[in-house]
């Protein structure tokens, strides 16, 4: 899972702030595209599927080699 390890070795299952920032940016782009198009279309559905698949893959890939992330309560 996309979790970070603190000094005690505990892992967080919460997504990192970077994951949330990327997801919100991608979803905002899809919503703007939808507003511009005026109706839900096949192209917007394809973009939405891309956003969902990117979010799932980036959540499932370990974030162990990246410092920072979600701070754990101590």
Order of alpha helices (4+ residues) and beta strands (2+ residues): alpha-alpha
